[in-house]
Amino acid sequence: MPLPPVGYPTRWEADVALRDGGTAHVRPIRPSDADLVAAFHSRQSEESRYLRFFAPMPRLSRRDLARFTQVDHVDRVALVATVGEDIVGIARFDAAPVRPGRPRSAEVAFNISDAHQGRGLGSVLLEHLAAAARERGIRRFTADVLPQNAKMIGVFREAGFEVRQGYSDGVLEVSFDIDPTERSIDVMRAREQRAEARSVAALLTPSSVVVVGARRTPGTVGHRLLADLVTGGFAGRVHAVNAAGAGQELLGVPLLASVREVPAPVDLAVIAVPPAAVIDTVADCAAVGVRGLVVVSSGFAETGPEGVALQRELVRIARANGMRVVGPNSFGLVNTDPAVRLNASLAEEVPARGRFGLFSQSGALAVTVLNSAQRRGLGISTFVSAGNRADVSGNDLMQFWQDDEDTAAVGLYLESVGNPRKFSRVARALARRKPVVVVKSGASGFGVPPGHAVRRSQVPFEVVDSMLRQAGVIRVENVHQLFDVAQVAVDQPLPQGSRIAVVGNSDALGTLAADACVSWGLQVVHGPVNTHPEAGADVFTEALRAAFADPEVDAVVASWVPPTATVDAAVAAAVARTAAEGGKTCVTCFLGTRSVSAALAGTPEGADLPSVPSFPTPEDAVRALASVVRYAEWLRKDRGHPVAPAGVDLARARAVVERALAERPEGGALGREARGALLEAVGVPLLARAEVASVTEAVEAAERFGYPVALKTVGEELSGRQDLRGIRLGLAGPDALRGAVDEMRSVFGDAARTLAVQPMAPLGVPCLVRSTEDPLFGPVISFGVEGDPIDLMGDVAYRIPPLTDVDVADLVRSVKAAPKLFGHRGAPPLDADALEDVVARVAVLADALPEIAELRLSPVLVAERGVTVLDAVVRVAAPQGRADPDRRTLPG
C-alpha cells in the first residue's frame, strides 16, 4: 500500500457498516488512486456517467484523473469508499471563494458504483464529507443535479438537512446547511442502528458455516467447534477445512483443503488455526464472499506489540472486504432460535432457549456466564463472546437487541469500554425498550482493550456510575448479581412502584426480607405476614392472594422454609399460579432452590406454570427486586426535551474559540475579555471585575462599579477562599477598601500583588458549574455546592451531554447539598430555574465545541431571584476527536 501524501488527513479514514450489514472503508482520495478511479468510471453504466457529468464521458482523460485525485484536502476535498481493492463510491466538494460576512459554501458531487447502489453508501459519504467540510470552516453545500437524478436528491433530503432547490437551464440547483440538526442526527443514528444490527444479525443467523481448523482429536478446539455445530442441530449447511485431512470426513462432514474449495456460499467462518495462519485464512474468506468471522484463535493483541499488529491487519482485511469480526480470542457465539440452532462456541453445554441476551467481553468469563445461566435454568436467546473485541463490541450487540423480538432483557459483562459516549447513547435507546444489566469489572474506570487506540479517561470514576444511571442501565457488581436481576427482568412484569408486601412462613425470613426492603429504599406496606411454619399450601396461598389483591402493593416478596429438606411442589405451584394470577412482580426465597421452576421440574404442575425467580436468601431477592424497581422508575420518568436555551449563539462562540486557537495553536487559558465574550455569546454574563495592582487602581475601579464592593485574591490557590481570608465583602467606601488591600497584602505578601475588585452580588449559595472535554467520554458536565460539600465530601454530580431539561434538573438535585437550594431549615427557596438555565447553556456549549477543554464557572451565586457568575476559567485546545463523532464509524 503506498504511503499517504504529505498533508493527507489520516483522521478522516474510517470503517463503516452499510445498510445491508456489510462494511466499507472511507478515506481521502490519493494521487495514486488514478487507475482505481478510471476502473470505477469504466464499470459505471452510461446513465450513471451522464447523471454525474451531464455528458456521456465514456472514459476519463489523464488530465481529468489528475484533477480528481490531486486535491489539497482543504478547499478541494474528495473521499472514496472502498470494498476490497476497488473504489465503489466517490464524494467531493470544491469550496467557493470566501465572501466576508457570509457562511462559506462548497459545491458537492457524488458517484456511487452501480453494483453497490442501495447499500447506503451515498448517505455515509455525505456524513463524512460534511464532517470534513465543517472542519474546514464550510457551513453550506450546493449542488447542480439533473432532475432525473432522483437518487442523489434523495440522499440530500433523507439525510435530515433542510434542502432548498431552484431550477435553472434544465438543472436543479440544490443547497442546504450542513451543521448537524436534531433531525439529521436522529436520521444518522437510526441508520447506524439498522446497519450495525444487520451486521450482527448476519453473524448470528447464518445459513451456512465453515469451521477452519477442524481437528480429528476429540477435546481440541477445532474438533469441539465442529462437534457442537453438528450435534447441536444447526439448521444450515456445515463445512470443515483441514488441509491435512482433505478428502476425508469428520463427524459426517467432508474435509476440504481450503475455504476456497467450499462448494457453496458461506455466511460465517469460525477460525481455529494458529495465529500465523489467520491472515491467510481471512484472505481466503474474503475471496469467496464470507460475510462474518468468529476468530477463537489466541495469540493476538493480548500477547504484545507483534500481536497488536497482527490483530489490526486481521480487522483491516476483514472490514475492507465487507466482513465483521468476533474476537480474536473469542469463546464463540450462540443462537438458540429453533430456526437457527447455532452453537459456534466452546461451551460444553448451551443453556436452553430463553429470552435473555448475553454478551461477554472476556473469553474466560464466558464459561462462567454460560454455566451460571445453565445452572439457574435461565434460558438465553443469543450469546456472543467478544474476546479481544477487535471489531464487534457490546455496542453492536445492543444495536441488534433493540429490534430482536426474541430478547426480553440483556446482560453484558464488560472489562473495558473504549467508547463510553456511544455506549451511553446506545444503552439508553435499548433500555427504553428492555432492561440492560451490566457487570463492569474493576473500579478504575473505563479502559481500552488490547490492540485499540489508547484514550485515557481523565474524569473521576464516579462519572462511570453517573453515565450508567443516566442511560437507565442496571449496574451490578458481579455475575451472581447479573443473573439475580436477570431472573426478575426476564420472567416478571415490571413493578409499578416501590410498595412491597412481605409474605412467608418464617418470622426470621420475614424480618430479614422487610429489613432488606428498607435498606434498599423500598416501602413495606403489607406485612410481614407469616403463616404457621407447618401450614400447608392452602393457607400460604390465601396469604399470597391477599397480598396480590392489596391495591397499595406493587410487588410481593414471598419466602418459604420447607419443613423437610425438599420444597413442597404444591407450595411452589401455588406461588407460581398466584403470582401469574396477581399480575404483579414477585420474587421468592425458597431455601434450597434457585427457581420455582426447579422445584416443579418433572411434576405435572410444572408443565404450564410460569417461572418465578427464587433466591437462596431474602437479601438477594430484595436486592434484585430493588434494581428492577429503580429501572421501572427510570422508564416511567419523563424523558424531557433537549435543552435549547434562547439566545445561545454558537457561531459567535465558535468564532471566539477559533480566534484564540489561531493566535495560540497550542491552546491555553482564555483571557478575561475572550472568556467574557464566549460566555456572553451563550447568554451567561460574567459579573464585572477589575484586576488591580495598587490601592489607587482599586479605588478607581470601585468608583466605577459603585460601592459596596468585594475585594478578592486571584490565582488558583487562593481565589474564592473565604476560609483563608482571601475575600473581603461589603466594602462600603474608599477607606474600608484601602484597609482591606493593606490587610490582604500583609497576610499573603507577593501572592496578593494583584487583587480583584467586583461589585457586590446578591447574597446566595455559591455553586460550581463545570464542563470538561474527556478523551473517552467527550464533554462531561459537573455540578456541586461550593465549600465543605465539595472540599471535604467530594459532593459533585456528573452528566454526559446532550442533556434534556429533566437531566439538568436531576443533576442539580442529585448532590447531597442540594437542600441548601430548596429551602433548607426554613430558609427561602432559591432560584433553581435560573441555575438550571446556566447549566443548560454550559452543556450546549460544551457539546457543540470540543475545543473547550475546560470551562469552570465558580462561584455561581444562586439567590432568591437570579444567579450571578462571579468568575470563570476557560481553557481551549485543538480537539483530539471525540470517540463518538458526528459521522458513522466502526471502532478503530
Summary of the structure (lengths in Angstrom):
residues: 892
radius of gyration: 32.0
end to end distance: 18.9
largest distance: 103.7
contacts: 3136
relative contact order: 0.06
helix: 39%
strand: 24%
